[in-house]
Amino acid sequence: MEALEKRIRRKDLLGKMTTPERAALSVKEGMRVATGGTTHAGYPRAFFKALAERFKKGERVKFDLHTCSPLGREIDGELAGLDVIHRRLSHQAQPPMAKAINEGKILYADMGGCVHATQARYGFFGTMDLVIVEAIAVTPEGFIIPSTAMSDIPSFIKVAKQIIIEINLTLPEGLEGIHDVYIPENPPHRKTIPILRPTDRIGTPYIEVDPKKILHIIGSDLKGSLPTRPPVDKNSEMIAHHFIQFLEEEVRQERLPSHLFPLQVGLGGVAEAVVRGLANSKFEGLWIHSALLNDAVLDLIDSEKVLEASGAGLYFSEEGLARFFKNLDRYKKVLVIRPLDISCSPEVIQRLGVISLNGAIEVDIYGHINSTHIGGGRILTGVAGSIEFARNSSISTFLTPSVTKGTDVSCIVPMVTHVDHTEHEVSLIVTEQGYADLRGLDPRERARLIIDHCAHPEFRPLLHSYLDSAIKQTGGHEPQLLDDPFPFHRRLKETGKMKQ
């Protein structure tokens, strides 16, 4: 309790201290509850663990859960299986949550990275009844110093009725100062967001809040399971190799400067391979403008390849987090944590000319992308910031193996079974086979290029056969066999090239 008191610098708020169990009783039937964080860090573990325990004892209330972040197992894992979440908005990545959504037990609306916060500020969802935020301290003014992830929390707090602050006592107070909290005005008189480089600071190092809204303050010393650095396989290395080849050619053609434009890099083995490739490349003086920052970004900073980086949260492994805190003062000079709707702001992405890198489940021959659904109907994860980055980047890149891992199912198909990103937002497709630069091409040109450069050789004849049949039978700008949309998949089964 003494450690918690020290973190609460406004002493008239000490009376708000309570236990996670008591704070968890604040969730009532029909409430709109909001929070933030990432899958492994930055979210209020103690509160939601206590809330899950409350429901495990038999009590049931239904509430809506708002956040544009994939949350950890205490929330999107355990709560998803307890039949208490009525509606989930908007990004999720835990299998139990996806299962409950696919079974129709939880209503789900998937949104882009800055849409949720914007609509919350506009009042579309009404007042947020309860906002739970992880913090490292409360200032003498009663303002909140966030932890390792900002997500949509500043906007939710702006429209909150009541706030519960969970202070993470495992995080050092030295983290203070890395945040840049900025909330845009609502239209029609919104000012320019004056960010010209990733480390430009335009806001405050804390989230302003009316202390009267603070309902409870709780402490937590819970440590979650941090992510492991993803392994990099041969396919990922080849995807990275082809992407860096593309960048080198752009520089040679003087379409990019030698230090490139700022990069948005996602998570996973392919993204890890790309960053490792950049570390071994000739490129220097790089900027990162992304949603989440991982260990690989620290590698680039330590190698002096990256001079500045910004994101909405940190996604470090245990080793990465230890390295980050050991050199905290140094990293704070080159890293900035912002609200998600600023990191994903179309205005900022366009101004910086970001080169975006996102993943795909499947890509069709015309460049449409499915990044969220399996078989067209079953959701796997959310679109998050890929929407804003794909639509507003100077070069919108999608990276995928040519076949799914561990199977012989082609990731390049005639028609995607679900569309998250249309061909209008896609500049570049990269697989381990090569890359297809789609800029300025007719759909039939795109199709030939994607098949020849990105599809696995075993599937190229089938894909060309489909394209030729579609051109002959239906014609049009984007020829498709709509009376039998997915014969390609059936033909794969018939020829034995797709596992049953």
C-alpha positions as CSV (number, residue, x, y, z in Angstrom):
1,M,0.0,0.0,0.0
2,E,2.9,2.4,0.7
3,A,4.3,1.9,-2.8
4,L,0.9,2.7,-4.2
5,E,0.5,5.8,-2.1
6,K,3.9,7.1,-3.4
7,R,2.6,6.9,-7.0
8,I,-0.5,9.0,-6.2
9,R,1.0,12.5,-6.0
10,R,-2.3,14.2,-5.5
11,K,-2.9,13.3,-1.9
12,D,-6.6,14.0,-1.7
13,L,-7.0,11.1,-4.0
14,L,-5.6,8.6,-1.5
15,G,-9.1,8.1,-0.3
16,K,-9.9,6.5,-3.7
17,M,-7.6,3.6,-3.1
18,T,-9.2,0.2,-2.9
19,T,-8.7,-3.4,-3.8
20,P,-9.2,-4.9,-7.3
21,E,-12.0,-7.0,-6.0
22,R,-14.0,-4.0,-4.7
23,A,-13.2,-2.0,-7.9
24,A,-14.5,-4.9,-10.0
25,L,-18.0,-4.5,-8.4
26,S,-18.3,-1.3,-10.3
27,V,-19.3,-3.1,-13.5
28,K,-23.0,-3.1,-13.8
29,E,-25.6,-4.5,-16.2
30,G,-25.7,-2.8,-19.6
31,M,-22.6,-0.6,-19.0
32,R,-20.2,0.6,-21.7
33,V,-16.8,-0.3,-20.4
34,A,-13.6,0.9,-22.1
35,T,-9.9,0.0,-21.6
36,G,-6.7,-0.2,-23.6
37,G,-3.3,-1.9,-23.9
38,T,-1.8,-4.7,-26.1
39,T,-2.0,-8.4,-26.0
40,H,0.8,-8.7,-23.5
41,A,1.2,-5.3,-21.8
42,G,-0.3,-2.0,-21.0
43,Y,-3.7,-3.2,-19.9
44,P,-5.2,-3.4,-16.3
45,R,-4.6,-7.0,-15.4
46,A,-5.6,-6.9,-11.7
47,F,-8.9,-5.3,-12.4
48,F,-10.0,-7.7,-15.1
49,K,-8.6,-10.7,-13.2
50,A,-10.8,-9.7,-10.2
51,L,-13.7,-9.2,-12.6
52,A,-13.3,-12.7,-14.0
53,E,-13.2,-14.2,-10.6
54,R,-16.4,-12.3,-9.6
55,F,-18.2,-13.9,-12.6
56,K,-16.7,-17.3,-12.0
57,K,-18.5,-17.4,-8.7
58,G,-21.8,-17.3,-10.5
59,E,-22.8,-13.6,-10.8
60,R,-23.6,-12.5,-14.3
61,V,-24.0,-9.1,-15.9
62,K,-23.8,-8.2,-19.5
63,F,-21.7,-5.2,-20.6
64,D,-20.1,-3.8,-23.8
65,L,-16.3,-3.8,-24.0
66,H,-14.7,-1.0,-26.0
67,T,-11.1,-0.9,-27.1
68,C,-9.2,-0.7,-30.4
69,S,-6.5,-3.0,-28.9
70,P,-6.0,-6.7,-28.8
71,L,-6.1,-7.5,-25.1
72,G,-4.6,-10.3,-23.0
73,R,-6.0,-13.6,-21.7
74,E,-7.5,-12.0,-18.6
75,I,-9.9,-10.1,-20.8
76,D,-10.3,-11.4,-24.3
77,G,-9.5,-14.9,-23.0
78,E,-11.3,-15.6,-19.8
79,L,-14.1,-13.1,-20.0
80,A,-14.9,-14.2,-23.5
81,G,-15.8,-17.6,-22.2
82,L,-18.0,-16.4,-19.3
83,D,-20.9,-15.1,-21.3
84,V,-20.7,-11.6,-19.9
85,I,-19.6,-9.5,-22.8
86,H,-22.5,-8.4,-24.9
87,R,-20.7,-6.4,-27.6
88,R,-16.9,-6.1,-28.3
89,L,-15.5,-3.2,-30.2
90,S,-13.1,-3.2,-32.0
91,H,-9.8,-5.1,-32.4
92,Q,-9.2,-8.6,-30.9
93,A,-6.7,-11.3,-31.3
94,Q,-7.4,-14.0,-28.7
95,P,-8.7,-17.3,-29.9
96,P,-11.5,-17.6,-27.2
97,M,-12.8,-14.1,-28.2
98,A,-12.7,-15.0,-31.9
99,K,-14.5,-18.3,-31.1
100,A,-17.3,-16.6,-29.2
101,I,-17.7,-14.0,-32.0
102,N,-17.9,-16.7,-34.6
103,E,-20.5,-18.6,-32.6
104,G,-22.6,-15.5,-32.4
105,K,-22.3,-15.3,-28.6
106,I,-20.6,-11.8,-28.7
107,L,-21.6,-9.0,-31.1
108,Y,-18.5,-7.6,-32.8
109,A,-17.8,-4.6,-34.9
110,D,-14.3,-4.4,-36.4
111,M,-12.9,-0.9,-37.1
112,G,-9.8,0.9,-38.2
113,G,-7.1,2.1,-35.8
114,C,-8.4,5.7,-35.5
115,V,-12.2,5.2,-36.2
116,H,-13.1,3.9,-32.7
117,A,-11.6,6.8,-30.8
118,T,-13.0,9.4,-33.3
119,Q,-16.5,8.0,-33.1
120,A,-16.3,7.9,-29.3
121,R,-15.4,11.6,-29.2
122,Y,-18.2,12.4,-31.6
123,G,-20.6,10.8,-29.2
124,F,-21.7,8.0,-31.4
125,F,-21.5,5.5,-28.6
126,G,-22.8,7.8,-25.9
127,T,-20.9,8.3,-22.6
128,M,-18.5,5.6,-21.5
129,D,-19.9,4.5,-18.2
130,L,-16.5,3.2,-16.9
131,V,-13.0,3.5,-18.3
132,I,-10.2,1.4,-16.7
133,V,-6.7,2.5,-17.5
134,E,-3.3,1.2,-16.6
135,A,-0.9,3.9,-15.4
136,I,2.5,4.4,-13.7
137,A,1.4,7.4,-11.5
138,V,-1.0,10.2,-10.9
139,T,0.3,13.7,-11.1
140,P,-0.2,16.4,-8.4
141,E,-3.0,17.8,-10.7
142,G,-4.7,14.4,-10.7
143,F,-3.7,13.7,-14.3
144,I,-2.8,10.2,-15.5
145,I,0.7,9.1,-16.6
146,P,0.0,6.1,-18.9
147,S,2.1,2.9,-18.9
148,T,3.5,1.1,-22.0
149,A,0.5,1.5,-24.3
150,M,-1.8,4.4,-24.9
151,S,-4.4,2.9,-27.3
152,D,-7.6,4.9,-27.4
153,I,-7.6,5.7,-23.7
154,P,-7.3,9.6,-24.0
155,S,-10.4,9.8,-26.1
156,F,-12.3,7.3,-23.9
157,I,-11.4,9.3,-20.8
158,K,-12.7,12.5,-22.5
159,V,-16.2,11.0,-22.7
160,A,-16.0,8.9,-19.5
161,K,-18.5,9.1,-16.7
162,Q,-16.2,7.3,-14.2
163,I,-12.6,6.2,-14.3
164,I,-10.7,3.4,-12.5
165,I,-6.9,3.8,-12.5
166,E,-4.7,0.7,-12.0
167,I,-1.2,1.6,-11.2
168,N,1.3,-0.9,-12.4
169,L,3.9,-1.0,-9.6
170,T,6.3,-3.3,-11.7
171,L,6.9,-0.4,-14.1
172,P,9.5,2.3,-13.2
173,E,8.3,5.9,-12.8
174,G,11.2,6.8,-15.1
175,L,8.8,5.9,-18.0
176,E,7.2,9.3,-17.4
177,G,8.0,11.7,-20.2
178,I,7.9,9.2,-23.1
179,H,4.3,9.9,-23.9
180,D,2.8,12.6,-26.1
181,V,-0.9,12.9,-25.5
182,Y,-2.8,14.9,-28.1
183,I,-6.6,14.8,-28.8
184,P,-7.7,16.4,-32.1
185,E,-10.7,18.8,-32.1
186,N,-13.9,17.7,-33.6
187,P,-14.9,19.0,-37.0
188,P,-15.6,21.4,-38.6
189,H,-12.9,23.4,-36.9
190,R,-10.2,20.8,-36.4
191,K,-6.7,22.2,-36.5
192,T,-3.7,20.6,-38.3
193,I,-2.0,17.9,-36.4
194,P,1.5,19.4,-36.5
195,I,3.6,16.3,-36.7
196,L,6.5,16.5,-39.2
197,R,8.7,13.8,-37.8
198,P,8.1,10.8,-35.5
199,T,9.5,12.5,-32.3
200,D,7.7,15.8,-32.7
201,R,5.9,16.5,-29.4
202,I,2.6,18.3,-29.8
203,G,0.8,17.4,-26.6
204,T,1.4,16.6,-22.9
205,P,3.2,13.8,-21.1
206,Y,0.0,12.9,-19.2
207,I,-3.7,12.4,-19.9
208,E,-5.7,15.3,-18.5
209,V,-8.7,14.2,-16.4
210,D,-11.2,15.7,-14.0
211,P,-10.2,14.2,-10.7
212,K,-13.9,14.1,-9.8
213,K,-14.4,11.3,-12.4
214,I,-11.9,9.1,-10.6
215,L,-13.9,6.4,-8.9
216,H,-11.1,4.0,-7.6
217,I,-7.4,3.7,-7.7
218,I,-5.9,0.2,-7.4
219,G,-2.4,-1.1,-7.4
220,S,-1.0,-4.1,-9.3
221,D,2.2,-6.1,-9.1
222,L,1.0,-8.7,-11.6
223,K,3.4,-9.6,-14.4
224,G,1.9,-11.0,-17.5
225,S,3.5,-13.4,-20.0
226,L,5.5,-11.2,-22.4
227,P,5.8,-12.2,-26.0
228,T,8.7,-14.2,-27.4
229,R,10.5,-12.9,-30.4
230,P,9.0,-14.6,-33.4
231,P,11.2,-17.1,-35.3
232,V,12.3,-16.2,-38.8
233,D,12.0,-19.0,-41.3
234,K,13.5,-19.2,-44.8
235,N,10.3,-17.9,-46.5
236,S,10.2,-14.8,-44.2
237,E,13.9,-14.2,-45.0
238,M,13.1,-14.3,-48.7
239,I,10.1,-12.0,-48.4
240,A,12.3,-9.5,-46.6
241,H,15.0,-9.9,-49.3
242,H,12.5,-9.1,-52.1
243,F,11.1,-6.2,-50.2
244,I,14.5,-4.6,-49.6
245,Q,15.4,-5.2,-53.3
246,F,12.3,-3.2,-54.1
247,L,13.4,-0.4,-51.8
248,E,16.9,-0.4,-53.3
249,E,15.4,-0.1,-56.8
250,E,13.1,2.8,-55.7
251,V,16.2,4.6,-54.4
252,R,18.1,3.9,-57.6
253,Q,15.2,5.3,-59.7
254,E,15.2,8.4,-57.3
255,R,11.7,7.8,-56.3
256,L,12.8,7.4,-52.7
257,P,15.6,9.2,-50.8
258,S,18.5,7.1,-49.5
259,H,17.1,7.2,-46.0
260,L,13.6,6.2,-47.3
261,F,10.3,7.5,-46.0
262,P,9.2,6.5,-42.4
263,L,8.3,2.8,-42.1
264,Q,5.3,1.2,-40.5
265,V,6.3,-2.3,-39.5
266,G,3.9,-4.8,-38.0
267,L,4.4,-7.9,-35.8
268,G,5.3,-11.5,-36.5
269,G,8.0,-13.5,-38.2
270,V,7.8,-11.7,-41.6
271,A,8.1,-8.2,-40.0
272,E,10.9,-9.5,-37.8
273,A,12.7,-10.6,-40.9
274,V,12.2,-7.3,-42.7
275,V,13.7,-5.4,-39.8
276,R,16.6,-7.8,-39.6
277,G,17.1,-7.2,-43.3
278,L,17.1,-3.5,-42.8
279,A,19.7,-3.8,-40.1
280,N,22.0,-5.6,-42.5
281,S,21.2,-3.2,-45.4
282,K,22.9,-0.1,-46.6
283,F,20.0,2.1,-45.5
284,E,20.6,4.5,-42.6
285,G,18.9,7.4,-40.9
286,L,15.6,5.6,-40.9
287,W,12.4,6.7,-39.2
288,I,9.7,4.4,-37.7
289,H,6.1,5.5,-37.5
290,S,4.0,2.6,-36.5
291,A,1.2,1.3,-34.2
292,L,3.3,-1.0,-32.0
293,L,7.1,-1.0,-31.4
294,N,8.9,-4.3,-30.8
295,D,12.3,-5.6,-30.0
296,A,13.5,-5.4,-33.6
297,V,13.0,-1.6,-33.4
298,L,15.4,-1.5,-30.4
299,D,17.9,-3.5,-32.5
300,L,17.7,-0.8,-35.2
301,I,18.0,2.0,-32.7
302,D,21.0,0.3,-31.1
303,S,22.7,-0.2,-34.5
304,E,22.0,3.5,-35.2
305,K,20.0,2.6,-38.2
306,V,16.8,4.2,-36.8
307,L,17.1,7.7,-35.5
308,E,13.4,8.3,-34.4
309,A,10.4,6.0,-33.7
310,S,6.9,6.5,-32.6
311,G,3.9,4.2,-31.9
312,A,0.9,3.7,-29.7
313,G,2.5,1.1,-27.5
314,L,5.4,-1.2,-26.7
315,Y,5.4,-4.9,-27.6
316,F,8.7,-6.1,-26.1
317,S,9.8,-9.5,-25.0
318,E,11.1,-10.1,-21.5
319,E,14.7,-9.5,-22.8
320,G,13.6,-6.5,-24.8
321,L,11.8,-4.9,-21.9
322,A,14.8,-5.4,-19.6
323,R,17.0,-3.8,-22.3
324,F,14.6,-1.0,-22.7
325,F,14.4,-0.2,-19.0
326,K,18.2,-0.5,-18.6
327,N,18.7,2.2,-21.2
328,L,15.5,4.1,-20.6
329,D,16.9,7.6,-20.7
330,R,18.6,6.9,-24.0
331,Y,15.5,5.3,-25.6
332,K,13.2,8.1,-24.4
333,K,15.2,10.5,-26.6
334,V,14.3,8.6,-29.7
335,L,10.9,6.9,-28.9
336,V,7.5,8.5,-28.4
337,I,4.2,6.8,-27.4
338,R,1.1,8.4,-28.8
339,P,-2.6,7.7,-28.8
340,L,-3.6,5.2,-31.4
341,D,-5.7,7.6,-33.4
342,I,-2.7,9.9,-33.8
343,S,-0.3,7.1,-34.8
344,C,-2.9,5.9,-37.3
345,S,-4.1,9.4,-38.4
346,P,-4.5,9.5,-42.2
347,E,-3.3,13.1,-42.0
348,V,-0.1,12.2,-40.3
349,I,0.5,9.1,-42.4
350,Q,0.1,11.1,-45.6
351,R,2.3,14.0,-44.4
352,L,5.1,11.7,-43.5
353,G,4.8,9.6,-46.6
354,V,4.8,6.4,-44.6
355,I,5.8,3.1,-46.3
356,S,3.4,0.6,-44.7
357,L,4.0,-3.1,-44.3
358,N,1.0,-5.3,-43.3
359,G,0.2,-9.0,-43.5
360,A,-2.4,-10.9,-45.4
361,I,-4.3,-14.2,-45.1
362,E,-4.9,-14.3,-48.8
363,V,-4.4,-12.0,-51.8
364,D,-6.4,-12.3,-55.0
365,I,-5.0,-11.9,-58.5
366,Y,-6.2,-8.3,-58.8
367,G,-4.7,-7.2,-55.5
368,H,-7.7,-7.4,-53.1
369,I,-6.6,-8.4,-49.5
370,N,-8.2,-10.5,-46.9
371,S,-6.3,-10.0,-43.6
372,T,-8.9,-11.0,-41.0
373,H,-11.2,-13.9,-42.0
374,I,-10.7,-17.6,-42.6
375,G,-12.8,-19.1,-45.3
376,G,-14.6,-15.8,-45.7
377,G,-16.8,-16.1,-42.7
378,R,-14.8,-16.9,-39.5
379,I,-12.9,-14.0,-38.1
380,L,-9.4,-14.5,-36.9
381,T,-8.4,-11.0,-35.8
382,G,-9.2,-7.4,-36.5
383,V,-8.0,-4.9,-39.1
384,A,-6.6,-2.4,-36.6
385,G,-4.4,0.3,-38.1
386,S,-3.9,-1.5,-41.4
387,I,-6.9,0.3,-42.7
388,E,-5.5,3.8,-42.3
389,F,-1.9,2.8,-43.2
390,A,-3.0,0.9,-46.4
391,R,-5.2,3.8,-47.6
392,N,-2.9,6.6,-46.8
393,S,0.7,5.4,-47.2
394,S,2.9,6.5,-50.0
395,I,3.6,2.8,-50.7
396,S,1.1,0.3,-49.3
397,T,2.8,-3.1,-49.0
398,F,1.3,-6.4,-48.1
399,L,3.5,-9.3,-47.2
400,T,2.5,-13.0,-47.2
401,P,3.9,-16.4,-48.0
402,S,2.8,-17.8,-51.3
403,V,1.3,-20.9,-49.5
404,T,0.0,-21.2,-46.0
405,K,2.5,-22.5,-43.4
406,G,2.4,-26.2,-42.9
407,T,0.0,-26.8,-45.8
408,D,0.0,-26.6,-49.6
409,V,-2.9,-24.1,-49.8
410,S,-2.2,-21.2,-52.1
411,C,-2.4,-17.7,-50.5
412,I,-2.7,-16.2,-54.0
413,V,-6.3,-16.9,-55.2
414,P,-8.6,-15.7,-58.0
415,M,-11.0,-14.0,-55.6
416,V,-10.5,-13.4,-51.8
417,T,-13.3,-14.8,-49.7
418,H,-13.4,-11.6,-47.6
419,V,-12.2,-8.1,-48.5
420,D,-10.5,-5.9,-46.0
421,H,-8.4,-3.8,-48.4
422,T,-9.4,-3.3,-52.0
423,E,-7.0,-3.1,-54.9
424,H,-7.3,0.7,-54.7
425,E,-5.2,0.7,-51.5
426,V,-2.5,-1.8,-52.5
427,S,0.8,-0.7,-54.1
428,L,3.0,-3.8,-53.6
429,I,2.5,-7.5,-53.0
430,V,5.6,-9.5,-51.7
431,T,5.9,-13.2,-51.2
432,E,9.0,-15.4,-50.9
433,Q,8.7,-15.9,-54.7
434,G,9.1,-12.2,-55.5
435,Y,7.3,-8.9,-55.6
436,A,4.6,-7.3,-57.8
437,D,4.6,-3.5,-58.1
438,L,0.9,-2.8,-58.9
439,R,1.1,1.0,-59.2
440,G,-0.6,2.3,-62.3
441,L,-1.5,-1.1,-63.8
442,D,-4.7,-2.3,-65.4
443,P,-6.4,-5.2,-63.4
444,R,-5.4,-7.8,-66.1
445,E,-1.8,-6.5,-65.9
446,R,-1.9,-6.8,-62.1
447,A,-3.2,-10.4,-62.4
448,R,-0.4,-11.6,-64.7
449,L,2.2,-9.9,-62.5
450,I,0.9,-11.3,-59.2
451,I,0.6,-14.8,-60.7
452,D,4.1,-14.8,-62.3
453,H,6.0,-13.0,-59.5
454,C,4.1,-13.9,-56.2
455,A,2.3,-17.2,-56.6
456,H,4.0,-20.5,-55.9
457,P,5.1,-22.2,-59.2
458,E,2.8,-25.2,-58.6
459,F,-0.3,-22.9,-58.6
460,R,0.6,-20.6,-61.5
461,P,-0.9,-22.8,-64.2
462,L,-4.2,-23.1,-62.4
463,L,-4.3,-19.3,-61.7
464,H,-3.5,-18.5,-65.4
465,S,-6.1,-21.0,-66.5
466,Y,-8.7,-19.3,-64.3
467,L,-7.8,-15.9,-65.5
468,D,-7.9,-17.0,-69.2
469,S,-11.3,-18.6,-68.6
470,A,-12.7,-15.5,-66.9
471,I,-11.5,-13.3,-69.6
472,K,-13.0,-15.5,-72.3
473,Q,-16.3,-16.2,-70.6
474,T,-17.2,-13.0,-68.8
475,G,-14.7,-10.3,-69.8
476,G,-15.0,-6.9,-68.2
477,H,-12.5,-4.8,-66.3
478,E,-11.9,-7.4,-63.6
479,P,-12.9,-10.7,-65.1
480,Q,-14.4,-13.2,-62.6
481,L,-16.5,-16.3,-62.9
482,L,-19.2,-15.0,-60.5
483,D,-21.7,-17.9,-61.2
484,D,-19.1,-20.1,-59.6
485,P,-16.9,-17.8,-57.5
486,F,-14.4,-20.3,-56.1
487,P,-13.9,-23.1,-58.6
488,F,-10.2,-22.6,-58.1
489,H,-10.4,-24.0,-54.6
490,R,-12.5,-27.0,-55.8
491,R,-10.1,-27.7,-58.6
492,L,-7.3,-27.8,-56.0
493,K,-9.2,-30.4,-54.1
494,E,-9.9,-32.4,-57.3
495,T,-6.2,-32.4,-58.3
496,G,-5.1,-33.3,-54.8
497,K,-3.1,-30.1,-54.3
498,M,-5.1,-28.9,-51.3
499,K,-5.2,-30.9,-48.1
500,Q,-8.6,-32.1,-47.1
